[in-house]
Amino acid sequence: MPFADDRLIVALDVPNLLSGMELVQTLGDTVSFYKIGLGMLTGGGLALANELKQEHGKRVFLDMKFFDIGATVAAAVRGIAQFGLDFLTVHGDPHVVRAARDGAGGSQLKILAVTVLTSLDRADLDAGLLKPGDVADLTLERAARAFEAGAHGVIASPQEAARIRALPEAEGKLVVTPGVRPRGSSSDDQKRIATPAEALRAGADHIVVGRPIWQASDPKDAARAVLRDMAMA
């Protein structure tokens, strides 16, 4: 039976604190690291993050993807840092990353920069008037700039993980990959995906899995299946 492996981060993309805590209790000791995103913010997400960290000894990744002027980002991160959480996402624009690092101060909070969302492809970037180029190349460039600005790590799809890991700027940094789907799972709205073992082999330090676990008829068994796949890496 696989034991908890904090390389696996389970996304609590459920409606509210009560649903999130119910899933955490169902998964028990199988999972040690959770992601709480923007979708649960108004459903008690910050309270759940604090409870998981302080009362249940879990690691917590707060996925807020902050983007604003520097002073506002710094103030927001300063507020988050007081909770003693582990990871926080901001958009990878250098001014945002620098402000987030300033806000994190001397805390243990790791700032992770979003490169290109894994739900986006070239057509989406064109619609957003972002500069031409291959998505993987743009992701690599954004990752390098985020590292230079002080990011502790980046969020990137499994397809870009190996190239990011090879960057000189990536030495000692984290690569966290969403868009991970166990074999046989639906891709849902993710367009750049891989299995857990493939993502780890590509250089990911942590993988994020959500719907394949919390939508499963037996979430604990689904989490164990992911852990078994991870062990193959």
Secondary structure, 3 states (H helix, E strand, C coil): CCCCCCCEEEECCCCCHHHHHHHHHHHHHHCCEEEEEHHHHHHCHHHHHHHHHHHHCCEEEEEEEECCCHHHHHHHHHHHHCCCCCEEEEECCHHHHHHHHHHHCCCCCEEEEECCCCCCCHHHHHHCCCCCCCHHHHHHHHHHHHHHCCCCEEECCHHHHHHHHCCHHHCCCEEEECCECCCCCCCCCCCCCECHHHHHHCCCCEEEECHHHHCCCCHHHHHHHHHHHHHCC
